[in-house]
Every structure is written in structure tokens, then in C-alpha cells.
Amino acid sequence: MIVDKEIELKVNGSQLKHFNSIGLDVKSGDVIKINPSQLNRGSNIKILCRCDVCGKEKLHPYRRYTRSTDNGGYYSCSTKCAQDKTKNTFLENYGVEHHFQSKSSKDKIKETFIKNYGTDHFTHSDEYQNRVGSIVSKRHNTIDTKYISSEGLISISDGLFTLHCGNHNGEYEIDRKLYHTRKQHNIDTCTICYPLNENVSIKELELRSFIEDHVKGVKPNHKIGGKEVDVFIPHLKLGFEFNGLHWHSEEFIPNDYHLNKTKICLENNIHLIHIYEDEWDNNRDIVKSRILNLLKSNITTYYARKCHIKVITPKVYKEFCDNNHTQGSVNSRIKLGLFSNEMLVSVMGFGQLRKSLGQTPKENHYEMLRFCNKLNTSVVGGASKLFKYFIKNYEPREVISYADRSWSNGSLYETLGFNMVSETKPNYYYIIKKVRYNRYNFRKDKLVSDGYDKDLTEKQIMINRGINRIYDSGSLKYVYNKKPS
């Protein structure tokens, strides 16, 4: 039911036609008091409602209230309450939680099956069994013939393929589903060379396979300081971790898990890279380009001394960052581009100190917000040339920046003349539909304004919504101070 008996609002143009149609003599800009029932049924104006199921009061858009009452004749504040109401209704009317569970409903369904199929369920009929058996047999004993010559097919039995592997010069077995999955993702199908392992996902194998295609001496699942690293390249002192969002959330591992593994590798003089599942899914080309840069396997190399710098437009800056930076673009006051002839090969962006990070904006104090190169490109001296241009032309008193420890060990900042001043704690993100979202979008004040319980913490509200958190490895804060003249 609606708790608010009267609400006050300012009439805007989109509401004017509706209010006039119900006989209210108002004009745009008027402040009026009305009963909520006089609102347009599709209105987004929030009203206080009391759930007819649990009795809790919540602020909800009026359209949410009308949609709920239209569907069931009652208002429910959540999906859970709507389901509870449905169950209770069926229990009252049928003595079960769903009417299909009632004896009368089961008897009617059984009677229909006997009439149409001659058995109490259509899956028991000879016709159905013969049809399914034929389909299963065909699928389990089919393999794409274009792979036979290269894979060395030996036999097929009950959906299990026996093949010959040229790498270890022996036989191996693999089931049909895994075979086609590995083929789809361009992963070696041999289960001897690439053993079946519940803890190794297909995506991790994709990452490993990509790295192995571009560098020799890769060691998978190698232990360093007692911790296992997914991919390790000894001669480069470089390691890679693939972090699946579900199993690497705080539900399964400690909040400092990724940071601790980073530090253990650092103690052993190893630079560890953390690649998160959503990066691999949604920005794979950018991730691969960054990996190639670390492996020193870029396709194209430019030299900054042969390039020139220009201030670029917001549109060019945004498009370049979105296409070449794993975190995409961010609003930047100063946007610099490095060009080879007319081709943009690097960008660097600066802005005011961000309040969202607890900083107070000050005159001549800046934050370096973005730096990235064109995909599959190495720009020798590019960052130094762009930063020197910024220092010379904008004369900052101080510049700060944060090195994401998932990728960076801070060496670039030290090359530019920054000093490391502190380490930040691991930051957390919320996992929604296999994508990480910044916690800033889910502050408690915003959640409460959206109608969630003010007596619960941010974390409790999100857990109740079935949304988990995942932590990164933290950041290194760097500061550049103006040199005395």
C-alpha cells in the first residue's frame, strides 16, 4: 500500500499534459501537492510504500508500485516477497507451493500423456527413446573431419576420442565436449601435454597458449616462495596470474591475497602481472598488446625523437584511450598526443586532484591520469617526451599518479623522475554479470537513496542483492615535485 497521502512536486513539461488531462489546472514550473494516485502510471517519482507481504516501508518509483499491483493485485517490495506471496497463495488453495505439485494437476497431466503417447510421460514412449538415442549416438561419435589428418584420429567410443599427439609422440583421450571447446579457443587438445585440471580454466589456458606462442621457456603453475604462479618466464623474471572473478572474489580468498602474491614475487625479483577475467573477456586485444610489450615482442616500434606533440581534442583522446587502455578513458583537463607524421601513437592525460580519492584540488597541482601507446606498438622514449612537454608548458608545482600493481612495478614513474611516497591498500570492485564495477557507484548514501535499508552497511546491502566483491593488488602512489630553479 502507499504510505504517502500527499506529495509535493514541481510540474515539468513531460508531466503537464497528464495533469491537465485529469482536470488539474496547472502550468509548467508550478509547485503542487497531490495524492500519489494522481501521478502518471509510468512516473519515476518516488513514493513511500509499505510491502503487503513483509510490511517493510521503502521508497520506490510510482511505476514500480503500479506494475506490482497490476501483476498480482498487491504490492511487493522485492522479488523474494513476490515469490513468498505466490507460494503462500498456492499453499492456501492447493496445499502445495506450486499448483503443478497438487494431486489433481499431476493426475490431469498424466491423463493427457496417456491419451497422446500411451504412457504416463512422453519421455517414456518408444518414439521419443528411439529419436533421442539416435541423436546421442550421432553426436558422441562425430568429429570434424578437417581435424582428422592433423590430430591423428585413432578411434571414437561413447563420445571419447583417442588421438595421436605429435608433441609427445603418443596417444591421448579427450571427450567430445572438451575437444571442441579447446579447438574453439585455439588451445592444444592433448590432455597429456595439457592435463585436465579442475583448477585451470579454459581462459587461463588461452592466456598461457598466447604467451607460449611469443616466448620460449614458459613454466606453467610454477611455485615461487611457496605460491603457485600460473605462467612464469624465468629469463624475463616475469609471471602472470589469471584471476577468475568468481573464485577470486572475497567469498573464497582473503582480501590481501593478490597483493601478498605480488609482494612474494617482488621479494624474489619477479614482476607479477594480474589479469582479471573481465579484462580478458572484454579488452583482450589491449591485454595482449600489453603482454607483447612486456615480452618485447611488439609488432611496430617508433622513436619519440622522430615524433611531435600536439594538444588533442576530447573526442580523439577518448577514442584512443578506449581502444588502447585497459581502463578506458577518463576526463582529463590536459590531453597530449604524440604523433609519428600524422599517426597518433601515444597519449598522456592530466587533470586536477580527484576528490573521490580524498585529494583536495590545488592550483598548479595535477594528477597524471592516463598514459598509453597504440596497440601492438612500442614507442621508445614516448612517455619521457610527453611528460617533459607537460612540465615545460604547464609548469606544475606537483604531479601525482598511481601505479596499478596489477600491471605496474612503478619503473616508468621512476624513469620520469617521480618518487614513490606510499602504498595504497587493495581496492575492491563489485562483480555484476562477470564485470567489475568501481565501488564508488555503490556508496551507502547512494544505495539508501535508491530505497535500500539505511540500517545495513554497504557490504550487507550488496550481499543481500547477491553481489560479491573482488580485491586488486593496490597501487603505488608517486609524486613529482618541481625542481628548484
C-alpha positions in Angstrom: 0.0 0.0 0.0 1.0 3.6 -0.4 2.1 5.3 2.8 2.3 8.9 1.4 -1.1 10.5 1.4 0.2 13.6 -0.3 3.4 14.5 -2.2 4.8 17.8 -3.3 6.4 18.2 -6.7 7.4 20.8 -9.3 5.5 20.4 -12.6 7.7 19.9 -15.7 6.8 19.8 -19.3 6.6 16.0 -19.5 4.0 15.9 -16.7 1.9 18.9 -17.8 -0.2 17.0 -20.4 -1.1 14.3 -17.9 -2.1 16.7 -15.1 -4.3 18.7 -17.5 -5.9 15.5 -18.8 -7.1 14.6 -15.2 -8.5 18.1 -14.6 -5.7 19.9 -12.8 -5.3 23.5 -13.8 -1.5 23.8 -13.6 1.3 25.0 -15.8 5.0 24.1 -16.2 7.0 25.3 -13.2 4.1 25.2 -10.7 4.8 23.6 -7.3 1.7 21.4 -6.4 0.6 19.0 -3.7 -1.3 15.9 -5.0 -2.3 12.4 -4.0 0.1 9.8 -5.4 -2.7 8.2 -7.3 -2.9 11.3 -9.5 0.6 10.6 -10.9 1.1 9.2 -14.3 1.3 5.4 -14.0 4.7 5.4 -15.6 6.1 8.2 -13.3 9.6 7.8 -11.9 8.7 10.0 -8.9 9.5 8.0 -5.7 6.8 7.4 -3.1 6.8 5.7 0.3 5.2 2.2 0.0 4.6 -0.5 2.6 5.0 -4.1 1.3 1.8 -6.1 1.5 3.9 -9.2 2.2 6.7 -8.3 4.7 5.4 -5.0 5.9 8.7 -3.1 5.2 8.5 0.5 4.0 10.6 1.5 1.0 10.9 4.4 -1.4 10.0 3.1 -4.9 9.2 4.9 -8.2 5.4 5.1 -8.6 5.6 3.0 -11.8 7.3 0.2 -9.8 4.2 0.3 -7.4 1.6 0.2 -10.2 3.4 -2.6 -12.1 3.5 -4.7 -8.9 -0.2 -4.2 -8.1 -1.2 -4.8 -11.8 0.6 -8.2 -11.8 -0.9 -9.6 -8.6 -3.3 -7.1 -7.0 -0.8 -6.4 -4.2 2.4 -4.5 -3.7 5.7 -6.5 -3.1 8.9 -4.7 -2.3 11.2 -7.4 -3.8 11.2 -10.5 -6.0 11.6 -12.6 -2.8 8.4 -11.2 -1.4 6.5 -11.7 -4.6 7.7 -15.4 -4.6 6.7 -15.8 -1.0 3.3 -14.4 -1.7 2.8 -16.8 -4.6 3.9 -19.8 -2.5 1.5 -18.8 0.3 -1.4 -18.4 -2.1 -0.8 -21.9 -3.6 -0.4 -23.4 -0.1 -3.8 -21.9 0.9 -5.5 -23.1 -2.3 -3.8 -26.3 -3.1 -1.8 -27.3 0.0 1.5 -27.1 -2.1 3.9 -24.4 -3.1 3.1 -24.7 -6.8 -0.2 -25.8 -8.3 1.7 -28.3 -10.5 2.6 -30.2 -7.3 -1.0 -30.8 -6.5 -2.5 -34.3 -7.0 -5.3 -33.0 -9.2 -2.8 -31.3 -11.5 -0.5 -34.3 -11.7 -3.4 -36.6 -12.5 -4.6 -34.3 -15.3 -1.1 -34.1 -16.8 -0.7 -37.9 -16.6 -4.1 -38.4 -18.2 -3.0 -36.2 -21.1 0.2 -38.1 -21.7 -1.5 -41.5 -21.7 -4.0 -40.2 -24.2 -1.4 -38.7 -26.6 1.6 -41.1 -26.0 0.2 -44.2 -24.4 2.5 -43.8 -21.4 2.4 -41.7 -18.2 5.2 -39.4 -19.6 6.1 -38.6 -23.2 9.9 -39.3 -22.5 8.9 -42.9 -21.7 7.5 -43.5 -25.2 9.3 -45.7 -27.7 9.2 -43.0 -30.3 11.0 -40.5 -28.0 13.6 -43.0 -26.8 14.4 -44.0 -30.4 14.8 -40.4 -31.5 17.0 -39.3 -28.6 19.1 -42.5 -28.8 19.8 -41.7 -32.5 20.8 -38.1 -31.8 23.1 -39.0 -28.8 24.8 -41.8 -30.8 25.4 -39.4 -33.7 26.8 -36.6 -31.6 29.0 -38.8 -29.5 30.6 -40.5 -32.5 31.1 -37.4 -34.7 34.4 -35.5 -35.1 35.1 -32.7 -37.5 36.9 -34.4 -40.4 39.1 -31.4 -41.1 41.0 -32.2 -37.9 41.5 -35.9 -38.6 44.7 -35.6 -40.6 46.4 -33.1 -38.3 45.2 -34.7 -35.0 45.7 -38.3 -35.9 42.3 -39.8 -35.1 42.7 -43.4 -33.8 39.2 -44.3 -32.5 35.8 -43.0 -31.2 34.0 -44.7 -28.4 31.0 -43.4 -26.4 31.9 -39.8 -27.0 35.5 -40.3 -26.1 38.1 -39.6 -28.8 41.5 -41.3 -28.9 44.0 -39.3 -30.8 47.8 -39.2 -31.6 49.9 -36.3 -30.3 53.0 -35.4 -32.3 54.5 -33.4 -29.4 55.0 -36.4 -27.0 54.6 -39.0 -29.9 51.8 -40.9 -28.1 48.1 -41.4 -27.7 45.7 -39.4 -25.5 42.0 -39.4 -24.8 39.6 -36.5 -24.7 35.8 -36.2 -24.6 33.9 -34.6 -27.4 32.8 -31.5 -25.5 36.3 -30.6 -24.2 37.8 -31.3 -27.6 35.5 -28.9 -29.4 35.9 -26.3 -26.6 39.7 -26.4 -26.9 39.5 -26.2 -30.7 37.2 -23.2 -30.5 39.6 -21.3 -28.3 42.7 -22.4 -30.2 44.1 -24.5 -27.3 46.2 -27.7 -27.7 43.8 -30.6 -27.4 46.4 -33.1 -26.0 45.4 -34.0 -22.4 48.9 -35.3 -21.7 50.8 -32.1 -22.7 47.9 -30.0 -21.3 46.5 -32.1 -18.5 42.9 -32.0 -17.4 42.8 -29.8 -14.2 39.7 -28.5 -12.5 41.7 -25.6 -11.2 42.8 -24.5 -14.7 40.1 -22.7 -16.7 39.9 -22.6 -20.5 40.6 -18.9 -20.3 43.8 -19.4 -18.3 44.8 -22.0 -20.9 44.1 -19.4 -23.6 46.4 -16.9 -21.8 49.1 -19.5 -21.4 48.9 -20.5 -25.0 49.1 -16.9 -26.2 52.3 -16.3 -24.2 53.8 -19.6 -25.3 53.3 -18.5 -28.9 55.5 -15.5 -28.4 58.3 -16.5 -26.0 60.2 -19.7 -25.1 60.9 -21.3 -21.8 57.4 -20.8 -20.2 56.8 -22.7 -17.0 53.1 -23.2 -16.1 51.9 -23.5 -12.5 55.4 -22.8 -11.2 55.9 -22.3 -7.4 57.7 -19.1 -6.2 58.1 -18.6 -2.5 55.6 -21.3 -1.8 53.0 -19.7 -4.0 51.9 -21.1 -7.4 52.1 -18.7 -10.4 50.0 -19.6 -13.4 52.6 -18.7 -16.0 56.3 -18.0 -15.3 59.1 -16.9 -17.7 62.4 -17.4 -15.8 64.7 -15.5 -18.1 62.5 -12.4 -18.1 61.8 -12.7 -14.3 58.1 -12.2 -15.3 55.0 -14.0 -14.0 51.3 -13.9 -15.0 48.2 -14.7 -12.9 44.8 -15.3 -14.4 42.1 -14.2 -11.8 38.7 -15.6 -12.5 36.1 -13.2 -10.9 34.1 -15.9 -9.1 36.8 -18.0 -7.5 39.0 -14.9 -6.8 36.2 -13.0 -5.0 36.3 -12.4 -1.2 33.9 -15.3 -0.8 36.8 -17.7 -1.5 40.1 -15.8 -0.8 41.4 -13.2 1.7 41.2 -9.6 0.6 45.0 -9.3 0.5 45.5 -12.5 -1.5 46.5 -10.8 -4.8 48.7 -8.2 -3.0 50.5 -10.8 -1.0 51.3 -12.9 -4.1 52.6 -9.7 -5.8 54.9 -9.0 -2.8 56.2 -12.6 -2.6 57.2 -12.4 -6.3 58.8 -9.0 -5.7 60.9 -10.4 -2.9 62.1 -12.9 -5.5 62.9 -10.2 -8.0 59.9 -11.2 -10.2 57.4 -8.8 -11.7 53.9 -10.4 -11.4 51.1 -9.4 -13.7 47.4 -9.9 -12.6 45.0 -10.4 -15.5 41.3 -10.4 -14.5 38.7 -12.3 -16.3 36.6 -9.3 -17.4 39.8 -7.7 -18.9 40.4 -10.9 -20.9 36.8 -11.2 -22.0 36.2 -7.5 -22.9 39.6 -6.0 -23.7 41.5 -8.9 -24.9 43.3 -7.1 -27.8 44.6 -4.4 -25.3 45.7 -7.1 -22.8 47.5 -9.0 -25.5 49.2 -5.8 -26.7 50.4 -5.0 -23.1 51.7 -8.6 -22.7 53.6 -8.3 -26.0 55.2 -5.1 -24.8 56.4 -6.9 -21.6 57.7 -9.8 -23.7 59.4 -7.2 -26.0 57.5 -8.7 -29.0 55.7 -5.6 -30.3 55.0 -5.5 -34.0 55.9 -1.9 -34.6 58.5 0.4 -33.0 58.6 4.2 -33.1 61.2 6.5 -31.7 60.0 9.6 -29.8 62.8 11.8 -31.1 61.3 11.4 -34.6 57.7 12.3 -33.3 56.0 15.5 -32.5 53.5 16.5 -29.8 50.1 18.2 -30.2 47.2 19.0 -27.8 44.4 16.7 -28.9 40.6 17.1 -28.8 38.5 15.3 -26.2 37.0 13.1 -28.9 40.4 11.9 -30.2 41.7 11.4 -26.6 38.6 9.4 -25.5 38.6 7.2 -28.6 42.4 6.5 -28.3 42.1 5.6 -24.6 39.0 3.5 -25.0 40.8 1.5 -27.8 44.2 1.2 -26.1 43.9 1.4 -22.3 42.5 -1.4 -20.2 40.6 1.0 -18.0 39.4 3.1 -21.0 39.2 6.9 -21.0 38.8 9.3 -18.1 38.0 13.1 -18.1 41.3 14.9 -18.4 41.8 18.7 -18.5 45.1 18.4 -20.5 45.3 15.9 -23.3 48.6 15.5 -25.1 49.2 13.3 -28.2 52.5 12.0 -29.7 52.4 11.8 -33.5 54.6 10.0 -36.0 53.8 12.1 -39.1 50.0 12.2 -38.8 49.6 8.9 -36.9 48.8 9.2 -33.1 51.0 6.6 -31.3 50.8 7.7 -27.6 48.6 9.9 -25.4 49.1 11.3 -21.9 46.3 13.0 -19.9 46.4 15.2 -16.8 43.7 16.6 -14.5 43.0 18.2 -11.1 43.5 16.2 -8.0 40.4 14.0 -7.5 38.1 14.4 -4.6 36.9 10.8 -5.0 40.4 9.7 -3.9 40.4 12.0 -0.9 42.5 14.7 -2.6 41.9 18.5 -2.4 42.3 20.3 -5.7 45.1 22.9 -5.6 46.4 25.4 -8.1 49.3 24.0 -10.2 48.8 20.6 -8.6 48.0 17.8 -11.1 47.4 14.1 -11.4 48.7 12.1 -14.4 45.5 10.2 -15.2 46.4 8.2 -18.3 49.3 7.1 -20.5 49.1 4.5 -23.2 50.5 3.6 -26.6 48.8 2.4 -29.8 48.1 -1.3 -29.8 51.0 -3.6 -30.6 53.3 -0.7 -30.7 56.4 0.3 -28.8 57.3 4.0 -28.6 60.9 4.3 -27.3 61.1 7.4 -25.1 57.4 8.4 -25.7 56.4 8.8 -22.0 59.5 10.9 -21.3 58.9 13.2 -24.2 55.3 13.8 -23.4 55.9 14.4 -19.7 58.8 16.8 -20.4 56.5 18.7 -22.7 53.9 18.9 -19.9 56.4 20.2 -17.4 57.8 22.8 -19.7 54.5 24.2 -21.0 52.2 23.9 -17.9 54.8 24.5 -15.1 53.2 22.3 -12.4 54.3 22.6 -8.8 53.5 19.0 -8.1 52.2 16.0 -10.1 50.9 12.8 -8.5 50.0 9.5 -10.1 49.1 5.9 -9.1 50.7 2.8 -10.5 48.3 -0.1 -10.6 50.2 -3.0 -9.1 48.2 -5.5 -11.1 50.3 -4.4 -14.1 53.0 -1.9 -13.0 56.1 -2.1 -10.8 56.5 1.7 -10.9 59.6 1.7 -13.1 58.1 4.0 -15.6 57.4 6.7 -13.0 60.9 6.4 -11.6 62.2 7.0 -15.2 60.2 10.2 -15.4 61.6 11.5 -12.1 58.7 10.6 -9.7 59.3 9.4 -6.2 57.2 6.7 -4.6 55.6 8.0 -1.4 53.2 5.4 -0.2 51.4 2.1 -1.0 47.6 2.0 -1.0 45.5 -0.8 0.3 43.9 -3.2 -2.1 40.8 -1.6 -3.7 37.6 -3.6 -4.2 35.1 -3.8 -7.0 31.6 -5.3 -7.2 31.1 -8.2 -9.6 27.9 -7.8 -11.7 27.4 -10.1 -14.7 31.1 -11.1 -14.9 32.3 -7.4 -14.9 34.0 -5.5 -12.1 32.4 -2.2 -11.2 34.0 0.6 -9.1 32.8 0.7 -5.6 32.2 4.5 -5.9 29.0 3.7 -7.8 27.7 1.7 -4.8 28.3 4.0 -1.8 25.9 3.5 1.1 24.3 7.0 0.6 23.5 6.2 -3.0 22.1 2.8 -2.1 19.9 4.3 0.6 18.7 7.0 -1.8 17.7 4.1 -4.1 15.5 2.6 -1.4 17.7 0.2 0.4 17.7 -0.3 4.2 19.7 2.5 5.9 20.3 0.3 8.9 22.5 -2.0 6.8 26.1 -1.4 5.8 27.1 -1.1 2.1 28.5 -4.6 2.1 25.4 -6.1 3.7 23.1 -4.4 1.2 25.2 -5.7 -1.7 25.4 -9.3 -0.2 21.6 -9.3 0.1 21.5 -8.4 -3.6 23.7 -11.4 -4.3 26.7 -9.3 -5.4 30.2 -10.2 -4.3 33.4 -8.1 -4.1 36.8 -8.8 -5.6 40.1 -7.0 -4.4 43.0 -5.9 -6.6 46.7 -5.6 -5.6 46.5 -2.0 -4.5 48.5 0.9 -6.0 51.8 2.7 -5.6 51.4 6.5 -5.1 54.1 8.5 -6.9 54.8 12.3 -6.6 56.8 14.6 -8.9 57.9 17.9 -7.4 59.1 20.9 -9.3 62.9 21.1 -9.3 64.3 24.3 -7.6 65.4 26.8 -10.1 
